[in-house]
Amino acid sequence: MTLLRDTGWLAPGMRVFSHEDGEHRLVPLDPAAPIKMPSPFDVHEIILHEGLSDSRVDSDWWNHLSLLVGKEEIEAFGEDWPSSHEFISDMMVVRIEDSLEKYTHQIAEAKLRAHPHIRLVLNDEGVQGELRIRELSPIGARVEGKIVTDSIPESAISTRVLVRESGRAIACDPNKAYFSTKLQSERLETLSLSKELRGVLDRPINVCDPFCGVGPALATLLSEPDLVGNALASDLNPEAVRLLLDNLRRWDRRDYPTEPSPISRIFEDRVVGIADATRLREDNSLVGCWDLVIVNLPHRTIEMLPSMVPLLDRSNPSMVRGRVIVSESEIGDANEEIKCALPILLHGFPEPSLRIKRDYSSTLRLCSFEAWIAPE
C-alpha cells in the first residue's frame, strides 16, 4: 500500500475491501497506473471491479456542508444535494439542482474543503447543441491556497487538463469536448474484447472509432503492444479533433498536424479528422476495412448502426462495440433492435445483449454491448 501510494498508483478517495471469494482483498488502482504493472506488483492479478468510495471522504463533505448551511437545511433538501461528483484531473464536476441554486457557493466550498487536491469545481448544466457539448460553469476555485466562490479570476478557470488513464496522458477540455472519466472500466472492457478479437484473427486489428472525441478509447487500445494495426479516428466536433491530434502526437510519437481538418489519411495506417460518421460509408477507401467499429453515441447508437455496418471488414470475423442509453423496461426491445440492425452474427459467440453499467438518470440506464459479426 505504501509503495503504491508513493508511486501515485493508489486511487485517492477509494478504499480497500474484501473480494467476494473471502480470501483476497481488492486494492483500488489510480487511472494513472499502467495496464501491465511492473515488479513487484506483477505477481498480483488485476481485475475489473466497481470501486467503493472511502466513507471518510463523503463524511468530510457532509461535515463541511453542515457547518456552512446547517443540519436543518441539509435535512430539508434531502437527496437533492449533489453527493456524487466526477473528477477530471484537478477539477470536479457536480450537478446542482435548481432547488439548491442559492447554496451554490456553499456546495463548492464544501467540496473544495473535502478534496484539497482539487483546483476547480464546475457545475454541470447539461449538454448543448448538436455536438452535445456540456455547459460547465465554474462555481469555486482554489487561488493561491485560498477558496474562492465569487468573482473567480480568469487565471483560475482554465478547463484544459491532462487526465491520466491506463498509463496514458489524455489532453481534454470538458467545456469543448467532454469525456467521462467514470467510464474507464468500459474502455478496459473494450481492450479485453479487442485482445480476444486479435486472438481470433491472429494479427493486429484495424480499429474504426468514428465518434472518438479526444480519443480515450484509442488511448487504452494503443497502450497494448501489437494490438492496433490501422486506425480511423474522427469526430464531428473540430475542437475534439484538435485535442485528439495533440493526443495522437504523444501516443504515436509522430508528427500529426496541429490544426483540425476534414478526415484524411495522415499516415499509411492512420485516418484522422473531422467527419460526419454517417457519411463515412460514402468513401470507398474506408468501406469494408475495419475489424472493430466503436459506436460511442449512446443516445443514438441503435439509430447509427446501419450506417456503421458497411465499414466492417466482412472477409473475416469482426466486432461492433457500443453504448446505449435506454430505460430498463425497454432493454429487451433494444436488444432486438440491435440484432435487426446488424448482419449475421458469428456462430459460437454470445449474441449482443445490453448490460447495465450505471444509472444515467432516475429512469434511464447507460448500457454497453458487443456484437460478433460473421464473415460473408
N, C-alpha and C positions, 0 to 999 in steps of 0.2 A: 504493500500500500504506500509506504513512504517513498519507494523508488518510483512508483507510478506518479505520485504527486509531484516529485522533484522534476520529472521529465515533462510534466504538463499533460500527461495522458489519462489522468483520473478525472472523470466528469464532475464538474462542480455542481452543487445543488442536488446530486443524486446519491442514493445510499446503497450500501452493500446489503444483500438479502439472500436468503436460502433458496437453493434450487429445489424444484418440485420433487427431485429424487431423494431429498433428505440427506444427501451425502456431501453435496458441494455447496459453495457459496458463490454468488454472482457478483463480480466487481464491475461497476459501470465505467466504461471507457469513454474518454472525450472524443468528439468527432475528429480532432487533430491526430489521434493515434493512428499509426499505419495499419493497413489491412493485414499485412503479414508482420507480426510482432517479432522483433529481434530477441536474441538471448538476453536475459534468462527467461523472458516471458513466453518464448515459443513452445515451452513444454506444456502450456495450458491451452485448452480448447477455447476458441472464440465462438460464441453462439449469438443469434439474434433473439432478443427478448425485450419486451416492453420494460422500460426503466421505472423505478419508483423514486419519487421526489423525497428528499430529506425533509422530514416533517418540521425540523427546526427552522428551515428556511421559510416555510409557509407561516410558522409561528411568529417569526420575526416580522413578516409583512403585516400580519394582523395586529401584532402588538404595536407596531409603529402607527398603523392606521387608527387604532383605537385611541392612541394618545393625541392624534391630530383632529379627529372628528367626534370622538366619544363613543362609548359602547352602545348607547341607546340608538344612535344613528346607524351603527353597523347592523344592529338587530332589525331596525325599521326597514332597511332596504334588502336584507337577506341575501339571496343568490344573485342579485343584480351586481354586486361588487365583482370586479374583474380579478378573481383569484388566480386564473390561468394567464399565461403570457408566453411569448416566444422570444428567444434570444437570437439576434443576428449579430454575430461578433460582439462588439461592446455596446450594442443597442438592445433595447427591449421594446417589443410591440405589445400593446394591450388594446382591448376594445372596451370603451366606456359607454355604457347605456345612456340614452338621453335623460333618463330619470336621475342620473348621477352627475350630470354635466357641471353642476355647481361645486362638486367636490373634485374636479379635475386636478387642481393644484395639489390637494392633499394626497390624492392617489399617486401622482407622480413622485411626490416627496417620499411617501412611504416605500414605494418600490425602490427608489434610489438609496434610501437608508438601508433597506434589507439586502441590497445587492451592490456592494461597494465597487465591484469591477465594472459596473455599467456606467457609460458616459452619457447616454441619451435615452429618454423614454418617448415613444411615439404612440399616438392614439390612432388606431385603425378605423378609418371612417368608411371602409368598404371599397369595392372596385368601381372604376370609372371607365366609360367609353368602350369602343370596340376591342381595344387591346387589353382590357381588363386590368389596368394598372391600379394598384392600391393607392388610395389617398391617405397618406400618413402625416399627421401633424405633430410637431414637437411640443411636448407638454411639460418637459422637465429635463434639466441637464446638469452635469457636474462641471463647474467652471472654476479652475484654479483651486480645486478641493472643496468648493462650496456648492451646495444645491441651489439651483435657480429654477423657479417655476413661472416666473413672469418676466416679460421683456428679455427673453433668451437671446444673447448676442449671436449674430450671423456666424461668427467664427466657431460656434459650438454646435451647429446644427447640420453639419455635413453628414449625408447618409451613405456616401460611398465607402465601403469597407471591404476587407478581406475576411471571408469565412473559411475556417479550416474544417475540412471534412475528408475522411478516408485518406489522410495523409496528403491531401492537395489543398492549395490555397485558391479559393474561388472569389474573384472580384465581383461584387454586386452592388447595386444601389436600389433598395426596395421602393424608392419613390419613382424609379424609372423602369425597373424590371424586377419583379418580385419572385422569389422562390422560397419555399417553406423549408426551414432547417429541421422541422419536425418530421420530415419525410425521408430522413437518411436511411431508415430501415427499409423503406421501399426501394431506394436506389441500391442498397446492398442485396436485396432480393433479386432485383434485375441483374445484378452482377452474377449472382449464383445461377440464375436461369441462362444467362449468356454463356457461362462456362459449360453448362450442360449442353447447350446448342453447339458450342465449339467441339465438344466431345463427339456429338452425333456426326458433325460434318468433317471432323478430323483436320481442321485448318482454322486459321483466324477468321472471324465472322465479319461481314460487312454490315455496318450499322447505319440506319436512317433515323435521325431524330428531327422531324420537321416542325416540332413545337419546342425547340430546345431552350429558349430563354437564354440565360447566361451560361448554360452548359453543365448544370450539376449532375445530370445523368451520365454525360460523357466523361466528366471528371472521374467518376468511380470506375467506369469501364476502361478508360485509358490508363488507369493506375495498375491494371493487371497486365503483366508482360505477355505479349504474343496473343492477346485476346482479340483486338480490333485490327482488321485489315483496312478496308476503305471505310470512310465515314462521311455522311451527309449531315450537316448541322445548319438549320435555317430557322428563321422566326420572322413574323410579320412586323415586329417592333424594332425599328432601327437602333434604338438605344440599347436594347438587349443584345443585338448583334455587335454593337460597338464593344460592349463588355465581354461578349463571347470571344471576339478576336484577341482581346487583351489576355484572356484566359488561355486560349489555344496557343498563343505565342509562348507562354511559360510552360504549359504542359507538354507541348510537342517540341519545344526548343527550336522553332523555325520562325522565319521572318514573315509573319502574317501582316496584311495591311492594317493600318491604324483606323481607317475610316470605313464605315459600313457601306456596302454597295449591293446591287442585285446579285442573287445567287450565281456562283461561277465555280469552275474547277480551279482552285487556288494552287493546289499541288496535285500530282497524279492520283493520290489516294485521299484527297480532302476536297469536298464540295461544300462551300460555306457561303452564307449571305442572306439577304432579305428575300423572303418569298412567301407567297400565299400557298400554304400546304396543299390546298385542294387543287392547285393548278400544276403541281409537280408532275403529275401523270401526263401532262401535255408535252413534256420534254422527253423525247425518245431515248436520250442518252442516260436518263435516270430510271426508266421503266425496266422492271424485271432484274434489278441489280442488287437487292438488299435482302440479307438473311434475317435481320431483326429490324422491325419497324416499331418505334416507340410512339404511342399516341397519347400525349400528355396534355389534353384539353378537356378535363373531366366533365365540364358542363355540356360538351358537345361531342365527346368521343364516339358514341354509338352512331351519331349522325355522320361523323367523318369517316368511319371505317370503309365504306365503298370507295371513297377517293384514295384510300391508302393501299388497298389490295393490289392495284396494278404495279406498285413499286416493289412488291415481293419478288424474289428470285424463285420461280416455281420449278426450276430444274432440280431442286433438292429440297429437303425439309426446311421450313422457315418458321418464324415466330412473330406474332403481334403481341406487344405488351402494352397495356393501357390502364387508365384510371377513369372511374365513373362516379359521378355524384347522383345518388338516387335515394328515394325513400325506401325504408326497409321492407315495406309491404310490396314494393314493386320490383324487388331484386329478381324474383323468378321470371317475370316478364322480360326484364332487361337481359337476363341470360339467354333467353330465346331470341331476342333481337340481335344480340351479338353473334350467335351461331348462324342466323339467317343472313347476316351481312358479310360473312366470311366464306371462303372456298371450303372444299372438303378438308376435314380435319385429319391429322396424322393418326393412323391406327396404332393403338397400344399406348397412347399418351392421354392424360386426363382432358376432358372437354373443358372449354373455358367456363369458369364459374366465378362470379363476383364474391370476393372476400371482404368483409367489412374491416377497415383499418382504423377508422376513428369517426367520431361524430363531426359532421360539417355544420349542422345546426340542430335545433331541437327535433326536427322531423327528417332531416336528410343525413345520409351516411356517405363517407368517402370510401370507395371500394377499389380494388385492383383486380386484374385478371391477366392471364396469359393464354394464348391460343397457339397450339402447334399445328402448322399447316402442312398438308401432304403435297408432295410434288405432283405436277400434272402428268 
